[in-house]
Every structure is written in structure tokens, then in C-alpha cells.
Amino acid sequence: MNHYPDDIDQAIKILTQGGIILYPTDTIWGIGCDATLEPPVKRIYQLKNREEKKSMIILVPSVAAIDNYVDHPSPKLIDYLTGQEYPTTAIFPAAKNLAGGLINEDGSIAIRVVREPFCVALLQVLRKPLVSTSANVSGHPSPSNFQEVEEPIRKGVDYVVKYRQDDTRKAQPSHIVKINEDGELFRIR
């Protein structure tokens, strides 16, 4: 099942030491780290030249894992995520057990249940959520494949995953959904 054991091993080694990686997701290429550690989260903000008040997405391997990082997740959001085919990120209030720099000023966190096989395998071995932010300098276009990832990003991470580097398909970012104050679900992106 695991066709990328060396990539998983190398990425895990870096992630557990507090490093950052460049990796393919179920959408676009991302920069990631252990979402429970503050120092690598700060490094990602610096690498991207991104304002720290702009929170980032975390990836989890299953809907059940959301309970570990959100107090009382909305059943409506959970049901919605469960039924989606297209990669969908949900914004949940009341984040917990995450690096402070990831949590939005209002206490929310954006979470995506990833289905991409490499990411699922990586998350299952890591046993923690993974930061997922587009692999670009803030203000520059998001890369739709590995070839579009700029050199400063490639050189600024501790490990570049080899899996899918030759994939030239044009990927798109995830949809983003949230529940408003009236309890209605709406799509932000």
C-alpha cells in the first residue's frame, strides 16, 4: 500500500524534530509542519513572508480526528465534510491542542480531512495534525504543481517530498466552508 516509504520516513524524521517540509496534498503543494509545535509554525510564516494574523489550515486523516483539535465540533459541519467529494476545508470555532500561531484571533481553526494517499499515510505515522499552507511567498500565485513552486520556498524547507514532483496536472485549492451566526452553512471559497 505504501509506495513512498522513504519519503514518509524522511518527512517524519524532519517533522518530529520540529522541521518543515514541502509536500503534495489533495489540492496544491503545501508547506507543512507538526501543527502542535510553535517554532516550526513561526518558521513557515517567516518563509512565506506572511502576516501571523492570517491563520493556516491543518490536515487530519479522518473526521474522528477533528475532536482532538476542536471543542464540540458542529455536527452540521461534520456531516457536510463527510459527504464531500471535492477537498473541502471547514472553519471550526474553539480550537484546542494546536500551536497558538495557527489559531485565528477569534479562536477558530481551518481543518481539512485529507484523502490523498501520501498525506493520509504521513498523518497516520505522525499521529498529529499537519499544517498545510500554499507553497508560495505571500502575495505570489499559489503553485498548481511542483514545477511552479518558487526556489526560495524549495530551499527554505528542511525536506522536499519526492512523491508527485513529476505530476504536471494543475491542482486547485480546496473549497472553504463555515457556519454563520444564524447556524447556516455557507461557502467562503
N, C-alpha and C positions, 0 to 999 in steps of 0.2 A: 504494500500500500504506500509506503513512504519511499518515493523515488528521489528524494533530496536529503538523505541523512547527513551528508557533510555540511550542507547549508544550515540545516536545523542545528546540528552540533555547534558550528561556529557562531551562529546567531545567538544561541542560548548562552554560550560562553561569554560573549560580549554583553548581552542583556543582564545576566546575573552579576556581572562586575560593574554595573551601572553605566554601560556604554550605550551608544546609539547606532541604529542600523538603517540602511536604505533597503526597502523590500517591496515586492509586488503585493497588492491587496486584491480584493474582489472588485475594486474600481481602479483608481490610478495608483502610480508608485507613491509610496509613503516613506516618511522618516518616522522611526519609532524607537521607543524605549519602554522599560518597565514603568507602567503608569502609577506605581506606588512610590517611586523614588523621585524626590525633588531635584537633586543635582542634574540628572540627565534631561529632565523636563526643561530646566533652565538653559541647558546647552542647546536644545532644539530651538527654543525661542531666539537665542543668540545666532545660531546658524542661519535661521530663516530671516533674521533681522525683523522679527515680528513683535508687536506690542504684546506684553504679557497679559493685558486685559482681554485679548482675543483668545478665548479658550480653544482647546483642541479636542478632537474626537478620540474615544478609546474603542478598541475592538475586544470583544469577548467571543468565546467559542459556542455559546449556547444561550438561549433565553433564560434558562435557570441561573446562569452566572450573574445576571443583572441584579439579583437580590443582594449580592455581595457588595455592590457599589452604589446602591440607591436605597433609601428608606422608603418603604411602601410604594413600589413602582405601580403606576396606573395600570389596572387590568385592561383598560381600553387600548393603551399604547402597546402593551404586551401582546394582546390579541392581534392588533394591526401588524406588528412586526412579524408575528408567526405566519401570517397569511401572505406576506410579500415575496414575490419572485425577484424583483429588482432590488439591488442593495439599498437599504433604507436605514438612515440614522435617525434615532429618536432622542429628543431632548427631554431628560427627566429632571425634576426638581429633587432636592435633598440628597446630593451626592455624599458618599462616605468612603472611607478606606482608600483614598487616592491622594496623590501628591497635590498639595494646595494650589500649585500653579496651574493645574488643569481645570480646577473648579471655577465656574463663572462667578462673577461678583454676586449674582442672585442665588448662588448655591446649586445651580444646575450643572449637569454634565451631558454631553452628547455621546451616545453609545450606539454602536452597530454590531449586530450579531453577524459575524463573518461566515461565509460558506466556502470561500476559496480554499482548496485543499492544503496548500502550503501554509496559509495563515492559521487554519484550524489545527494542523499538526504542530505548528510553532506554539500556539496558545496552550495546547494540551500539555506540552512539555514544560513550558514556562510556568503554568498554573497561576498566572496573574494576567491582568488586562494589559494590552499593548497600546501605546499611543499611536495614533495614525493621523498624520498631517501631511498635506501635499508636499511632494519633494521639490519645492521651489523656494526661491528667495521671495519674501513678502512683496506683493505688487507685480511680480512676474507671472506669466501664464503657468497654470498647472500642467505638468508633463502628462501627455496621454499614453506614453510608453517610455521604456528605459532610455531610448536614444535621445529623448527630449529633456532628460534630467541634466541640469547645468553642472559644469565641472566643480564650482565651489561647493555644491551640495555633495557630489560624489566624493570629493576629497575631505569634506568636513565631518563625515561619519566614521565610525570605528570598523564597520563591516558592511560590504555591499553584497547582498544576496545574488547568487549567480542564476538561480532559477528564474526563467522567463525574461532574461535580458534580451534574447533574440526575438521576442514576441513584438511584432510591429503593429498589431491591432491598436486602434485608437480607443482608449478607455475613457469613460465619463465618470464624473463624481457621483456620489450617492444622492438619493433624494433625502431631504431632511424634513421631519415632521415634529409637531409639538401639540400639546393640548393647551388651548387658551383658557382664560379666566372663567369662561362660561362652560367649560368642560367639553368643548368641541375640538375635535382633531383637525388640524389644518397643515397643509404642506408649505414649508418655507422655500424649499428649492426642489 
